[in-house]
Amino acid sequence: MAKLVLITEKQYREGANEVGDIIGEFDDNHPFTKEELESFDIVTVQETKEELNIKKPTVKQISRAKTTEWTDEEPERKNVWQDKDESWKEIVKDPKYKTRYEDKTIKENYSRYAENLTTIIGSK
């Protein structure tokens, strides 16, 4: 089991985070300070910290050469994330926190932004 530390209304900053964003993952026996308990929502989940890492979205940088000729130009680079349908989509708006806890489920944050759903780079 693990404990998740979540953003609450107290820490909500428009454009920076959302209520429910996961800002920390701790072992079940982690001691929290009084201030942490008052400032954040802390929920216990069945998964271990290692299992939570598997649930995080895969993010990587990809590149495309501008030419097949020898050149000193840099290739075009984009950051992409892998959606649940296994397609790679361009990250136009990068959320500060990669996951959130919503409806008792851990979800990725990239799809919260319509900009991140429009450009499909490829699929598996």
N, CA, C and O atoms as CSV, one atom per row, in Angstrom:
chain,resi,resn,atom,element,x,y,z
A,1,MET,N,N,0.836,-1.182,0.000
A,1,MET,CA,C,0.000,0.000,0.000
A,1,MET,C,C,0.884,1.250,0.000
A,1,MET,O,O,2.028,1.233,0.453
A,2,ALA,N,N,0.312,2.323,-0.522
A,2,ALA,CA,C,1.033,3.592,-0.583
A,2,ALA,C,C,0.086,4.721,-0.229
A,2,ALA,O,O,-1.134,4.558,-0.226
A,3,LYS,N,N,0.674,5.867,0.070
A,3,LYS,CA,C,-0.121,7.061,0.359
A,3,LYS,C,C,0.193,8.104,-0.710
A,3,LYS,O,O,1.347,8.309,-1.085
A,4,LEU,N,N,-0.856,8.752,-1.186
A,4,LEU,CA,C,-0.724,9.810,-2.183
A,4,LEU,C,C,-1.018,11.149,-1.538
A,4,LEU,O,O,-1.962,11.280,-0.759
A,5,VAL,N,N,-0.207,12.143,-1.862
A,5,VAL,CA,C,-0.423,13.505,-1.397
A,5,VAL,C,C,-1.022,14.283,-2.558
A,5,VAL,O,O,-0.439,14.339,-3.641
A,6,LEU,N,N,-2.193,14.886,-2.331
A,6,LEU,CA,C,-2.942,15.537,-3.399
A,6,LEU,C,C,-3.112,17.033,-3.160
A,6,LEU,O,O,-3.201,17.490,-2.020
A,7,ILE,N,N,-3.153,17.780,-4.253
A,7,ILE,CA,C,-3.468,19.205,-4.209
A,7,ILE,C,C,-4.916,19.369,-3.744
A,7,ILE,O,O,-5.802,18.644,-4.195
A,8,THR,N,N,-5.148,20.308,-2.857
A,8,THR,CA,C,-6.506,20.639,-2.407
A,8,THR,C,C,-6.839,22.062,-2.870
A,8,THR,O,O,-6.037,22.717,-3.536
A,9,GLU,N,N,-8.004,22.509,-2.513
A,9,GLU,CA,C,-8.415,23.874,-2.863
A,9,GLU,C,C,-7.439,24.907,-2.310
A,9,GLU,O,O,-7.261,25.971,-2.904
A,10,LYS,N,N,-6.803,24.600,-1.171
A,10,LYS,CA,C,-5.862,25.543,-0.546
A,10,LYS,C,C,-4.638,25.802,-1.431
A,10,LYS,O,O,-4.124,26.920,-1.455
A,11,GLN,N,N,-4.172,24.791,-2.150
A,11,GLN,CA,C,-2.975,24.930,-2.979
A,11,GLN,C,C,-3.280,25.155,-4.453
A,11,GLN,O,O,-2.366,25.299,-5.264
A,12,TYR,N,N,-4.554,25.186,-4.797
A,12,TYR,CA,C,-4.920,25.354,-6.204
A,12,TYR,C,C,-4.416,26.697,-6.723
A,12,TYR,O,O,-4.642,27.742,-6.112
A,13,ARG,N,N,-3.722,26.645,-7.874
A,13,ARG,CA,C,-3.239,27.840,-8.559
A,13,ARG,C,C,-3.630,27.706,-10.022
A,13,ARG,O,O,-3.126,26.831,-10.725
A,14,GLU,N,N,-4.525,28.570,-10.481
A,14,GLU,CA,C,-5.012,28.489,-11.850
A,14,GLU,C,C,-3.844,28.497,-12.833
A,14,GLU,O,O,-2.961,29.353,-12.770
A,15,GLY,N,N,-3.860,27.528,-13.737
A,15,GLY,CA,C,-2.812,27.418,-14.739
A,15,GLY,C,C,-1.581,26.667,-14.270
A,15,GLY,O,O,-0.752,26.269,-15.088
A,16,ALA,N,N,-1.446,26.465,-12.957
A,16,ALA,CA,C,-0.263,25.778,-12.432
A,16,ALA,C,C,-0.567,24.359,-11.973
A,16,ALA,O,O,0.257,23.459,-12.136
A,17,ASN,N,N,-1.752,24.160,-11.400
A,17,ASN,CA,C,-2.103,22.832,-10.909
A,17,ASN,C,C,-3.619,22.704,-10.864
A,17,ASN,O,O,-4.347,23.658,-11.139
A,18,GLU,N,N,-4.073,21.529,-10.518
A,18,GLU,CA,C,-5.505,21.250,-10.404
A,18,GLU,C,C,-5.754,20.491,-9.102
A,18,GLU,O,O,-4.881,19.766,-8.625
A,19,VAL,N,N,-6.927,20.657,-8.538
A,19,VAL,CA,C,-7.308,19.888,-7.355
A,19,VAL,C,C,-7.274,18.409,-7.724
A,19,VAL,O,O,-7.839,18.005,-8.740
A,20,GLY,N,N,-6.619,17.614,-6.907
A,20,GLY,CA,C,-6.505,16.181,-7.165
A,20,GLY,C,C,-5.179,15.778,-7.792
A,20,GLY,O,O,-4.889,14.587,-7.898
A,21,ASP,N,N,-4.359,16.755,-8.216
A,21,ASP,CA,C,-3.047,16.410,-8.763
A,21,ASP,C,C,-2.221,15.694,-7.703
A,21,ASP,O,O,-2.220,16.088,-6.537
A,22,ILE,N,N,-1.518,14.643,-8.111
A,22,ILE,CA,C,-0.676,13.878,-7.186
A,22,ILE,C,C,0.693,14.545,-7.148
A,22,ILE,O,O,1.404,14.588,-8.152
A,23,ILE,N,N,1.055,15.068,-5.971
A,23,ILE,CA,C,2.348,15.739,-5.854
A,23,ILE,C,C,3.375,14.898,-5.098
A,23,ILE,O,O,4.550,15.260,-5.035
A,24,GLY,N,N,2.937,13.785,-4.529
A,24,GLY,CA,C,3.869,12.925,-3.813
A,24,GLY,C,C,3.300,11.538,-3.589
A,24,GLY,O,O,2.091,11.350,-3.458
A,25,GLU,N,N,4.209,10.568,-3.550
A,25,GLU,CA,C,3.848,9.174,-3.290
A,25,GLU,C,C,4.769,8.665,-2.192
A,25,GLU,O,O,5.990,8.801,-2.284
A,26,PHE,N,N,4.186,8.084,-1.160
A,26,PHE,CA,C,4.963,7.651,-0.014
A,26,PHE,C,C,4.560,6.246,0.410
A,26,PHE,O,O,3.458,5.783,0.116
A,27,ASP,N,N,5.472,5.580,1.105
A,27,ASP,CA,C,5.145,4.280,1.674
A,27,ASP,C,C,4.046,4.459,2.713
A,27,ASP,O,O,3.872,5.538,3.278
A,28,ASP,N,N,3.313,3.380,2.951
A,28,ASP,CA,C,2.159,3.415,3.845
A,28,ASP,C,C,2.536,3.861,5.264
A,28,ASP,O,O,1.716,4.460,5.960
A,29,ASN,N,N,3.755,3.578,5.690
A,29,ASN,CA,C,4.153,3.899,7.061
A,29,ASN,C,C,4.826,5.269,7.182
A,29,ASN,O,O,5.383,5.581,8.234
A,30,HIS,N,N,4.786,6.088,6.132
A,30,HIS,CA,C,5.427,7.406,6.151
A,30,HIS,C,C,4.719,8.331,7.149
A,30,HIS,O,O,3.495,8.464,7.114
A,31,PRO,N,N,5.495,8.970,8.041
A,31,PRO,CA,C,4.866,9.902,8.985
A,31,PRO,C,C,4.720,11.295,8.349
A,31,PRO,O,O,5.678,11.822,7.783
A,32,PHE,N,N,3.553,11.870,8.441
A,32,PHE,CA,C,3.302,13.203,7.904
A,32,PHE,C,C,3.262,14.209,9.049
A,32,PHE,O,O,2.841,13.895,10.162
A,33,THR,N,N,3.707,15.416,8.752
A,33,THR,CA,C,3.664,16.473,9.757
A,33,THR,C,C,2.236,16.982,9.894
A,33,THR,O,O,1.384,16.714,9.047
A,34,LYS,N,N,1.990,17.710,10.957
A,34,LYS,CA,C,0.677,18.305,11.184
A,34,LYS,C,C,0.337,19.266,10.039
A,34,LYS,O,O,-0.799,19.295,9.566
A,35,GLU,N,N,1.318,20.044,9.601
A,35,GLU,CA,C,1.106,21.002,8.511
A,35,GLU,C,C,0.746,20.292,7.204
A,35,GLU,O,O,-0.121,20.758,6.464
A,36,GLU,N,N,1.406,19.173,6.920
A,36,GLU,CA,C,1.088,18.409,5.705
A,36,GLU,C,C,-0.336,17.868,5.769
A,36,GLU,O,O,-1.081,17.934,4.791
A,37,LEU,N,N,-0.699,17.342,6.913
A,37,LEU,CA,C,-2.042,16.783,7.073
A,37,LEU,C,C,-3.119,17.860,6.947
A,37,LEU,O,O,-4.214,17.583,6.458
A,38,GLU,N,N,-2.819,19.086,7.383
A,38,GLU,CA,C,-3.778,20.184,7.299
A,38,GLU,C,C,-3.840,20.795,5.899
A,38,GLU,O,O,-4.872,21.332,5.498
A,39,SER,N,N,-2.738,20.712,5.161
A,39,SER,CA,C,-2.640,21.403,3.869
A,39,SER,C,C,-3.013,20.552,2.669
A,39,SER,O,O,-3.445,21.085,1.647
A,40,PHE,N,N,-2.856,19.248,2.772
A,40,PHE,CA,C,-3.040,18.376,1.622
A,40,PHE,C,C,-4.028,17.262,1.926
A,40,PHE,O,O,-4.230,16.896,3.084
A,41,ASP,N,N,-4.641,16.729,0.878
A,41,ASP,CA,C,-5.412,15.493,1.010
A,41,ASP,C,C,-4.416,14.348,0.919
A,41,ASP,O,O,-3.554,14.334,0.041
A,42,ILE,N,N,-4.534,13.412,1.808
A,42,ILE,CA,C,-3.664,12.232,1.789
A,42,ILE,C,C,-4.563,11.014,1.737
A,42,ILE,O,O,-5.371,10.781,2.636
A,43,VAL,N,N,-4.412,10.235,0.665
A,43,VAL,CA,C,-5.245,9.046,0.499
A,43,VAL,C,C,-4.357,7.807,0.439
A,43,VAL,O,O,-3.226,7.856,-0.045
A,44,THR,N,N,-4.885,6.716,0.932
A,44,THR,CA,C,-4.184,5.438,0.886
A,44,THR,C,C,-4.747,4.627,-0.270
A,44,THR,O,O,-5.961,4.514,-0.435
A,45,VAL,N,N,-3.840,4.060,-1.073
A,45,VAL,CA,C,-4.243,3.223,-2.201
A,45,VAL,C,C,-3.638,1.832,-2.021
A,45,VAL,O,O,-2.684,1.655,-1.264
A,46,GLN,N,N,-4.198,0.856,-2.717
A,46,GLN,CA,C,-3.757,-0.527,-2.585
A,46,GLN,C,C,-2.396,-0.783,-3.240
A,46,GLN,O,O,-1.669,-1.688,-2.829
A,47,GLU,N,N,-2.055,0.007,-4.250
A,47,GLU,CA,C,-0.808,-0.198,-4.985
A,47,GLU,C,C,0.397,0.192,-4.133
A,47,GLU,O,O,0.298,1.029,-3.236
A,48,THR,N,N,1.537,-0.431,-4.433
A,48,THR,CA,C,2.797,-0.031,-3.819
A,48,THR,C,C,3.372,1.138,-4.616
A,48,THR,O,O,2.886,1.446,-5.704
A,49,LYS,N,N,4.398,1.784,-4.082
A,49,LYS,CA,C,5.024,2.888,-4.814
A,49,LYS,C,C,5.547,2.415,-6.172
A,49,LYS,O,O,5.471,3.152,-7.156
A,50,GLU,N,N,6.075,1.199,-6.231
A,50,GLU,CA,C,6.594,0.657,-7.487
A,50,GLU,C,C,5.475,0.447,-8.503
A,50,GLU,O,O,5.646,0.725,-9.690
A,51,GLU,N,N,4.343,-0.038,-8.040
A,51,GLU,CA,C,3.199,-0.245,-8.939
A,51,GLU,C,C,2.638,1.088,-9.434
A,51,GLU,O,O,2.110,1.160,-10.544
A,52,LEU,N,N,2.744,2.131,-8.631
A,52,LEU,CA,C,2.278,3.448,-9.052
A,52,LEU,C,C,3.120,3.987,-10.207
A,52,LEU,O,O,2.596,4.683,-11.077
A,53,ASN,N,N,4.407,3.676,-10.227
A,53,ASN,CA,C,5.273,4.119,-11.325
A,53,ASN,C,C,4.814,3.562,-12.660
A,53,ASN,O,O,4.934,4.234,-13.685
A,54,ILE,N,N,4.291,2.348,-12.664
A,54,ILE,CA,C,3.808,1.722,-13.888
A,54,ILE,C,C,2.602,2.481,-14.437
A,54,ILE,O,O,2.381,2.504,-15.648
A,55,LYS,N,N,1.821,3.101,-13.552
A,55,LYS,CA,C,0.614,3.802,-13.973
A,55,LYS,C,C,0.894,5.190,-14.550
A,55,LYS,O,O,-0.005,5.814,-15.114
A,56,LYS,N,N,2.118,5.675,-14.418
A,56,LYS,CA,C,2.446,6.996,-14.946
A,56,LYS,C,C,2.536,6.919,-16.465
A,56,LYS,O,O,3.007,5.919,-17.007
A,57,PRO,N,N,2.090,7.962,-17.155
A,57,PRO,CA,C,2.137,7.938,-18.618
A,57,PRO,C,C,3.578,7.938,-19.128
A,57,PRO,O,O,4.466,8.538,-18.522
A,58,THR,N,N,3.788,7.264,-20.238
A,58,THR,CA,C,5.101,7.248,-20.862
A,58,THR,C,C,5.275,8.537,-21.653
A,58,THR,O,O,4.436,8.897,-22.479
A,59,VAL,N,N,6.373,9.217,-21.385
A,59,VAL,CA,C,6.703,10.476,-22.043
A,59,VAL,C,C,8.108,10.348,-22.595
A,59,VAL,O,O,8.994,9.810,-21.932
A,60,LYS,N,N,8.317,10.844,-23.817
A,60,LYS,CA,C,9.666,10.813,-24.373
A,60,LYS,C,C,9.837,11.918,-25.398
A,60,LYS,O,O,8.871,12.538,-25.841
A,61,GLN,N,N,11.089,12.150,-25.763
A,61,GLN,CA,C,11.386,13.114,-26.810
A,61,GLN,C,C,11.692,12.349,-28.091
A,61,GLN,O,O,12.424,11.359,-28.079
A,62,ILE,N,N,11.122,12.820,-29.191
A,62,ILE,CA,C,11.387,12.208,-30.489
A,62,ILE,C,C,11.998,13.262,-31.399
A,62,ILE,O,O,11.898,14.458,-31.127
A,63,SER,N,N,12.629,12.819,-32.477
A,63,SER,CA,C,13.240,13.773,-33.407
A,63,SER,C,C,13.057,13.291,-34.829
A,63,SER,O,O,12.844,12.107,-35.094
A,64,ARG,N,N,13.149,14.266,-35.751
A,64,ARG,CA,C,13.031,13.961,-37.178
A,64,ARG,C,C,14.099,14.790,-37.884
A,64,ARG,O,O,14.221,15.996,-37.669
A,65,ALA,N,N,14.867,14.108,-38.733
A,65,ALA,CA,C,15.910,14.803,-39.484
A,65,ALA,C,C,15.274,15.723,-40.518
A,65,ALA,O,O,14.258,15.381,-41.122
A,66,LYS,N,N,15.876,16.886,-40.717
A,66,LYS,CA,C,15.363,17.822,-41.711
A,66,LYS,C,C,15.788,17.422,-43.114
A,66,LYS,O,O,15.152,17.812,-44.094
A,67,THR,N,N,16.851,16.652,-43.214
A,67,THR,CA,C,17.376,16.252,-44.514
A,67,THR,C,C,18.110,14.927,-44.373
A,67,THR,O,O,18.481,14.532,-43.268
A,68,THR,N,N,18.318,14.251,-45.473
A,68,THR,CA,C,19.118,13.026,-45.436
A,68,THR,C,C,20.577,13.325,-45.758
A,68,THR,O,O,21.427,12.436,-45.718
A,69,GLU,N,N,20.857,14.582,-46.075
A,69,GLU,CA,C,22.228,15.004,-46.375
A,69,GLU,C,C,22.961,15.353,-45.084
A,69,GLU,O,O,22.339,15.632,-44.059
A,70,TRP,N,N,24.291,15.333,-45.148
A,70,TRP,CA,C,25.086,15.752,-44.002
A,70,TRP,C,C,24.875,17.239,-43.773
A,70,TRP,O,O,24.956,18.036,-44.707
A,71,THR,N,N,24.605,17.607,-42.530
A,71,THR,CA,C,24.346,19.000,-42.200
A,71,THR,C,C,24.645,19.239,-40.732
A,71,THR,O,O,24.684,18.301,-39.936
A,72,ASP,N,N,24.854,20.482,-40.382
A,72,ASP,CA,C,25.048,20.798,-38.966
A,72,ASP,C,C,23.765,21.336,-38.334
A,72,ASP,O,O,23.778,21.801,-37.195
A,73,GLU,N,N,22.660,21.272,-39.074
A,73,GLU,CA,C,21.370,21.696,-38.540
A,73,GLU,C,C,20.855,20.680,-37.526
A,73,GLU,O,O,21.018,19.470,-37.683
A,74,GLU,N,N,20.243,21.206,-36.503
A,74,GLU,CA,C,19.628,20.342,-35.500
A,74,GLU,C,C,18.358,19.711,-36.074
A,74,GLU,O,O,17.656,20.348,-36.859
A,75,PRO,N,N,18.053,18.463,-35.691
A,75,PRO,CA,C,16.790,17.859,-36.131
A,75,PRO,C,C,15.613,18.503,-35.408
A,75,PRO,O,O,15.785,19.147,-34.373
A,76,GLU,N,N,14.435,18.327,-35.953
A,76,GLU,CA,C,13.217,18.789,-35.299
A,76,GLU,C,C,12.930,17.861,-34.123
A,76,GLU,O,O,12.980,16.640,-34.271
A,77,ARG,N,N,12.633,18.423,-32.969
A,77,ARG,CA,C,12.373,17.628,-31.771
A,77,ARG,C,C,11.005,17.967,-31.199
A,77,ARG,O,O,10.572,19.119,-31.223
A,78,LYS,N,N,10.331,16.939,-30.682
A,78,LYS,CA,C,9.036,17.123,-30.021
A,78,LYS,C,C,8.969,16.187,-28.821
A,78,LYS,O,O,9.533,15.092,-28.821
A,79,ASN,N,N,8.264,16.655,-27.806
A,79,ASN,CA,C,7.965,15.802,-26.662
A,79,ASN,C,C,6.594,15.197,-26.901
A,79,ASN,O,O,5.667,15.885,-27.328
A,80,VAL,N,N,6.470,13.895,-26.623
A,80,VAL,CA,C,5.217,13.186,-26.860
A,80,VAL,C,C,4.847,12.358,-25.631
A,80,VAL,O,O,5.696,12.038,-24.798
A,81,TRP,N,N,3.577,12.024,-25.539
A,81,TRP,CA,C,3.086,11.152,-24.478
A,81,TRP,C,C,2.257,10.045,-25.117
A,81,TRP,O,O,1.683,10.230,-26.190
A,82,GLN,N,N,2.201,8.897,-24.453
A,82,GLN,CA,C,1.464,7.758,-24.995
A,82,GLN,C,C,0.087,7.699,-24.356
A,82,GLN,O,O,-0.048,7.510,-23.147
A,83,ASP,N,N,-0.934,7.865,-25.192
A,83,ASP,CA,C,-2.319,7.837,-24.741
A,83,ASP,C,C,-2.736,6.390,-24.488
A,83,ASP,O,O,-2.031,5.459,-24.877
A,84,LYS,N,N,-3.876,6.206,-23.839
A,84,LYS,CA,C,-4.355,4.854,-23.507
A,84,LYS,C,C,-4.609,3.998,-24.740
A,84,LYS,O,O,-4.579,2.770,-24.661
A,85,ASP,N,N,-4.863,4.647,-25.894
A,85,ASP,CA,C,-5.053,3.874,-27.127
A,85,ASP,C,C,-3.720,3.536,-27.796
A,85,ASP,O,O,-3.683,3.034,-28.919
A,86,GLU,N,N,-2.626,3.822,-27.082
A,86,GLU,CA,C,-1.249,3.539,-27.493
A,86,GLU,C,C,-0.738,4.426,-28.611
A,86,GLU,O,O,0.317,4.150,-29.182
A,87,SER,N,N,-1.465,5.488,-28.938
A,87,SER,CA,C,-0.938,6.447,-29.912
A,87,SER,C,C,-0.050,7.454,-29.188
A,87,SER,O,O,-0.252,7.754,-28.011
A,88,TRP,N,N,0.932,7.964,-29.915
A,88,TRP,CA,C,1.825,8.992,-29.382
A,88,TRP,C,C,1.294,10.345,-29.814
A,88,TRP,O,O,1.036,10.572,-30.996
A,89,LYS,N,N,1.129,11.246,-28.846
A,89,LYS,CA,C,0.577,12.560,-29.132
A,89,LYS,C,C,1.544,13.641,-28.650
A,89,LYS,O,O,2.208,13.505,-27.622
A,90,GLU,N,N,1.596,14.718,-29.434
A,90,GLU,CA,C,2.497,15.806,-29.092
A,90,GLU,C,C,2.057,16.484,-27.792
A,90,GLU,O,O,0.869,16.719,-27.568
A,91,ILE,N,N,3.040,16.793,-26.941
A,91,ILE,CA,C,2.771,17.547,-25.718
A,91,ILE,C,C,2.899,19.022,-26.072
A,91,ILE,O,O,4.001,19.544,-26.244
A,92,VAL,N,N,1.766,19.675,-26.176
A,92,VAL,CA,C,1.739,21.105,-26.457
A,92,VAL,C,C,1.720,21.864,-25.137
A,92,VAL,O,O,2.428,22.858,-24.968
A,93,LYS,N,N,0.909,21.389,-24.209
A,93,LYS,CA,C,0.817,21.982,-22.880
A,93,LYS,C,C,1.220,20.913,-21.875
A,93,LYS,O,O,0.532,19.904,-21.718
A,94,ASP,N,N,2.336,21.139,-21.197
A,94,ASP,CA,C,2.894,20.153,-20.277
A,94,ASP,C,C,2.395,20.427,-18.855
A,94,ASP,O,O,2.737,21.451,-18.265
A,95,PRO,N,N,1.587,19.513,-18.303
A,95,PRO,CA,C,1.092,19.742,-16.943
A,95,PRO,C,C,2.235,19.643,-15.932
A,95,PRO,O,O,3.175,18.870,-16.116
A,96,LYS,N,N,2.143,20.417,-14.886
A,96,LYS,CA,C,3.184,20.399,-13.846
A,96,LYS,C,C,3.268,19.017,-13.197
A,96,LYS,O,O,4.358,18.503,-12.947
A,97,TYR,N,N,2.109,18.429,-12.930
A,97,TYR,CA,C,2.051,17.102,-12.332
A,97,TYR,C,C,1.494,16.131,-13.358
A,97,TYR,O,O,0.501,16.435,-14.020
A,98,LYS,N,N,2.105,14.989,-13.498
A,98,LYS,CA,C,1.782,14.041,-14.581
A,98,LYS,C,C,0.518,13.225,-14.319
A,98,LYS,O,O,-0.113,12.735,-15.255
A,99,THR,N,N,0.147,13.077,-13.039
A,99,THR,CA,C,-1.020,12.252,-12.712
A,99,THR,C,C,-1.909,12.957,-11.695
A,99,THR,O,O,-1.496,13.902,-11.024
A,100,ARG,N,N,-3.151,12.465,-11.603
A,100,ARG,CA,C,-4.116,12.969,-10.633
A,100,ARG,C,C,-4.881,11.783,-10.053
A,100,ARG,O,O,-4.877,10.689,-10.616
A,101,TYR,N,N,-5.526,12.016,-8.934
A,101,TYR,CA,C,-6.370,11.007,-8.295
A,101,TYR,C,C,-7.798,11.497,-8.414
A,101,TYR,O,O,-8.171,12.515,-7.831
A,102,GLU,N,N,-8.591,10.764,-9.174
A,102,GLU,CA,C,-9.954,11.177,-9.471
A,102,GLU,C,C,-10.853,9.945,-9.493
A,102,GLU,O,O,-10.494,8.938,-10.103
A,103,ASP,N,N,-11.985,10.002,-8.857
A,103,ASP,CA,C,-12.920,8.876,-8.800
A,103,ASP,C,C,-12.241,7.597,-8.316
A,103,ASP,O,O,-12.502,6.507,-8.825
A,104,LYS,N,N,-11.365,7.751,-7.323
A,104,LYS,CA,C,-10.623,6.631,-6.722
A,104,LYS,C,C,-9.734,5.902,-7.732
A,104,LYS,O,O,-9.459,4.711,-7.589
A,105,THR,N,N,-9.291,6.637,-8.754
A,105,THR,CA,C,-8.443,6.067,-9.796
A,105,THR,C,C,-7.308,7.039,-10.101
A,105,THR,O,O,-7.485,8.255,-10.040
A,106,ILE,N,N,-6.152,6.495,-10.427
A,106,ILE,CA,C,-5.023,7.324,-10.843
A,106,ILE,C,C,-5.127,7.520,-12.349
A,106,ILE,O,O,-5.214,6.552,-13.105
A,107,LYS,N,N,-5.116,8.781,-12.782
A,107,LYS,CA,C,-5.273,9.108,-14.203
A,107,LYS,C,C,-4.146,10.035,-14.632
A,107,LYS,O,O,-3.578,10.766,-13.820
A,108,GLU,N,N,-3.830,9.993,-15.936
A,108,GLU,CA,C,-2.813,10.907,-16.454
A,108,GLU,C,C,-3.420,12.291,-16.641
A,108,GLU,O,O,-4.636,12.434,-16.764
A,109,ASN,N,N,-2.560,13.314,-16.662
A,109,ASN,CA,C,-3.024,14.691,-16.776
A,109,ASN,C,C,-2.911,15.282,-18.174
A,109,ASN,O,O,-3.441,16.368,-18.412
A,110,TYR,N,N,-2.247,14.616,-19.100
A,110,TYR,CA,C,-2.031,15.192,-20.429
A,110,TYR,C,C,-3.337,15.413,-21.187
A,110,TYR,O,O,-3.481,16.406,-21.899
A,111,SER,N,N,-4.281,14.497,-21.037
A,111,SER,CA,C,-5.527,14.605,-21.793
A,111,SER,C,C,-6.454,15.689,-21.245
A,111,SER,O,O,-7.495,15.960,-21.843
A,112,ARG,N,N,-6.105,16.304,-20.138
A,112,ARG,CA,C,-6.903,17.414,-19.627
A,112,ARG,C,C,-6.878,18.605,-20.575
A,112,ARG,O,O,-7.776,19.446,-20.558
A,113,TYR,N,N,-5.844,18.665,-21.398
A,113,TYR,CA,C,-5.666,19.803,-22.301
A,113,TYR,C,C,-5.951,19.371,-23.731
A,113,TYR,O,O,-5.304,18.463,-24.253
A,114,ALA,N,N,-6.915,20.019,-24.359
A,114,ALA,CA,C,-7.309,19.679,-25.732
A,114,ALA,C,C,-6.124,19.777,-26.685
A,114,ALA,O,O,-6.046,19.029,-27.660
A,115,GLU,N,N,-5.201,20.700,-26.408
A,115,GLU,CA,C,-4.024,20.857,-27.274
A,115,GLU,C,C,-3.192,19.585,-27.365
A,115,GLU,O,O,-2.545,19.331,-28.381
A,116,ASN,N,N,-3.209,18.785,-26.299
A,116,ASN,CA,C,-2.407,17.561,-26.258
A,116,ASN,C,C,-3.097,16.377,-26.927
A,116,ASN,O,O,-2.532,15.285,-26.976
A,117,LEU,N,N,-4.297,16.574,-27.437
A,117,LEU,CA,C,-5.050,15.479,-28.053
A,117,LEU,C,C,-5.117,15.600,-29.575
A,117,LEU,O,O,-5.619,14.697,-30.245
A,118,THR,N,N,-4.621,16.694,-30.119
A,118,THR,CA,C,-4.848,16.980,-31.540
A,118,THR,C,C,-3.813,16.384,-32.482
A,118,THR,O,O,-4.176,15.863,-33.537
A,119,THR,N,N,-2.531,16.446,-32.129
A,119,THR,CA,C,-1.490,16.002,-33.057
A,119,THR,C,C,-1.018,14.603,-32.710
A,119,THR,O,O,-0.313,14.398,-31.722
A,120,ILE,N,N,-1.413,13.649,-33.529
A,120,ILE,CA,C,-0.978,12.262,-33.325
A,120,ILE,C,C,0.304,12.058,-34.130
A,120,ILE,O,O,0.327,12.251,-35.346
A,121,ILE,N,N,1.364,11.668,-33.434
A,121,ILE,CA,C,2.676,11.486,-34.059
A,121,ILE,C,C,2.791,10.090,-34.665
A,121,ILE,O,O,3.407,9.916,-35.716
A,122,GLY,N,N,2.214,9.125,-34.021
A,122,GLY,CA,C,2.290,7.748,-34.500
A,122,GLY,C,C,1.664,6.825,-33.475
A,122,GLY,O,O,1.208,7.267,-32.421
A,123,SER,N,N,1.646,5.555,-33.787
A,123,SER,CA,C,1.102,4.591,-32.836
A,123,SER,C,C,2.044,3.398,-32.752
A,123,SER,O,O,2.933,3.221,-33.586
A,124,LYS,N,N,1.832,2.612,-31.754
A,124,LYS,CA,C,2.677,1.448,-31.480
A,124,LYS,C,C,2.589,0.403,-32.540
A,124,LYS,O,O,3.247,-0.633,-32.442
